[in-house]
Amino acid sequence: MGTEEFDMDKRYGWVIVAAGAVITCLAMGAMFALPVYLQPIADDTGWTRAGISGAMTVAFIMMGVGGFGWGTLSDRIGSRPVVLIAAVLLGIGLALASFTKDLLVFQFAYGGLVGAAGGAFFAPLIATTISWFDKNRSLAVSLVSIGGGIAPMVMTPLASVLIQNYGWRSAMLMTAIGATLVIIPAALLIRRAPVAAEAAPHAAGSAAAPTQRSAVLSAFRTPQFIVLAGVFFLCCAAHSGPIFHTVSYAMICGASSLAAASIYSVEGLAGLFGRLIFGVLGDRLGVKRVIVGGLVLQAVGIYSYIYVDGLSDFYVRALVLGMAYGGVMPLYSILAREYFSQNVMGAVLGGIGMTSSIGMAIGPLGGGWLYDTFGTYHWLYIASAGIGIAAAALALTFPPPKRDVDQSGTLQPA
């Protein structure tokens, strides 16, 4: 391959970044728009809010479990077919949910099918993006993740307008059709990086499959994976409770429902800038340092919520917290690439994604229990800040990448 052709191939990595951002925006936006549908669905069907919200709980579980399976599959067959399958599954799930008049079917469609599809986008897309970049890797991954950050600001208002004009069933069906029709062509732009394509396992049914399984199991037993998964879990457990309960906390403090909801928008916007800033810093200062600093900033931001006195205080803290967790989240993937080789990257990212989903599920439940027990949200923020400090402390123990790589390619060389 000539130098000019090689440079053109490298530049194609930015096409992967753009396609990944569009896909994650549409997929995550479609999945996490359920709160907008909650009231219209309850009014139309008579289903309880707990029953409707249960679909989101199922979706989180399926997203975490499915993410590991999809990530492993992408290591075998590539990210493009995985994303194409998930796009179709997303459309079917949303369409079925829009037609059904049975709550259990709705929970299966939205929670099971849509949640499983949602798990297929993170690990494969990030793994592919990482494989295309040696320089600017942190920035590239952060730009892909921006799609998920933009999603609430794009898809949620769109869903609200569609519901107001056409009703929730038609709105969900139009979202299903539109998201699928855009994601599929975007997915066709995804391809393996030249080096990754050469290293990909060949010949299904040969010795490649057992070797791949052995490499994945070997990766999961390393201190690098255990610490990385633990930090990701604690990070998500720390910020998920405050994110989920802050609107309710603001309303208790006297904010209107609309003003309280706007705190989410501030957090989302801050998260976009956080991804860009932390991505650049990760490339310049090193990913480990930026992760530790970001986790400390996240813990401080969470703890400061116990001192709020008015809506402006909530906005300031939302800026800090949104920038911290929004900036840190994509960097775990970069650190994973420093530890592990490309041929197990999908499985590794799926594995740490599963631990993060467990952390995300714990925060809201724990926060609700603390409020019901003590009658105040202060203990939620104190406990969450403590978990955040524990995440930063564990991050200080990140092992160095191993230099002695076995033949399975499990651990990344220098």
Secondary structure as the mmCIF struct_conf table of DSSP 4:
data_model
#
loop_
_struct_conf.conf_type_id
_struct_conf.id
_struct_conf.beg_label_comp_id
_struct_conf.beg_label_asym_id
_struct_conf.beg_label_seq_id
_struct_conf.end_label_comp_id
_struct_conf.end_label_asym_id
_struct_conf.end_label_seq_id
HELX_RH_AL_P HELX_RH_AL_P1 THR A 3 MET A 31
TURN_TY1_P TURN_TY1_P1 PHE A 32 ALA A 33
HELX_RH_AL_P HELX_RH_AL_P2 LEU A 34 THR A 45
HELX_RH_AL_P HELX_RH_AL_P3 ARG A 49 ILE A 77
HELX_RH_AL_P HELX_RH_AL_P4 SER A 79 PHE A 99
HELX_RH_AL_P HELX_RH_AL_P5 LEU A 103 PHE A 106
HELX_RH_PI_P HELX_RH_PI_P1 GLN A 107 VAL A 114
HELX_RH_AL_P HELX_RH_AL_P6 GLY A 115 GLY A 118
TURN_TY1_P TURN_TY1_P2 GLY A 119 PHE A 121
HELX_RH_AL_P HELX_RH_AL_P7 PHE A 122 TRP A 132
BEND BEND1 ASP A 134 ASN A 136
HELX_RH_AL_P HELX_RH_AL_P8 ARG A 137 TYR A 166
HELX_RH_AL_P HELX_RH_AL_P9 TRP A 168 ALA A 187
TURN_TY1_P TURN_TY1_P3 LEU A 188 LEU A 189
HELX_RH_AL_P HELX_RH_AL_P10 PRO A 194 ALA A 199
BEND BEND2 ALA A 200 ALA A 200
BEND BEND3 ALA A 203 ALA A 203
TURN_TY1_P TURN_TY1_P4 ALA A 204 GLY A 205
BEND BEND4 SER A 206 SER A 206
TURN_TY1_P TURN_TY1_P5 ALA A 207 ALA A 207
HELX_RH_AL_P HELX_RH_AL_P11 ALA A 208 PHE A 220
TURN_TY1_P TURN_TY1_P6 ARG A 221 ARG A 221
BEND BEND5 THR A 222 THR A 222
HELX_RH_AL_P HELX_RH_AL_P12 PRO A 223 ILE A 252
TURN_TY1_P TURN_TY1_P7 CYS A 253 GLY A 254
HELX_RH_AL_P HELX_RH_AL_P13 SER A 257 LEU A 285
HELX_RH_AL_P HELX_RH_AL_P14 VAL A 287 TYR A 303
HELX_RH_3T_P HELX_RH_3T_P1 SER A 304 TYR A 307
BEND BEND6 GLY A 310 GLY A 310
HELX_RH_AL_P HELX_RH_AL_P15 LEU A 311 VAL A 328
TURN_TY1_P TURN_TY1_P8 MET A 329 PRO A 330
HELX_RH_AL_P HELX_RH_AL_P16 LEU A 331 TYR A 339
STRN STRN1 PHE A 340 PHE A 340
HELX_RH_3T_P HELX_RH_3T_P2 GLN A 342 VAL A 344
HELX_RH_AL_P HELX_RH_AL_P17 MET A 345 PHE A 374
BEND BEND7 GLY A 375 TYR A 377
HELX_RH_AL_P HELX_RH_AL_P18 HIS A 378 ALA A 395
TURN_TY1_P TURN_TY1_P9 LEU A 396 THR A 397
HELX_LH_PP_P HELX_LH_PP_P1 PHE A 398 LYS A 402
BEND BEND8 ARG A 403 ASP A 404
TURN_TY1_P TURN_TY1_P10 GLN A 407 SER A 408
STRN STRN2 LEU A 411 LEU A 411
HELX_LH_PP_P HELX_LH_PP_P2 GLN A 412 PRO A 413
#
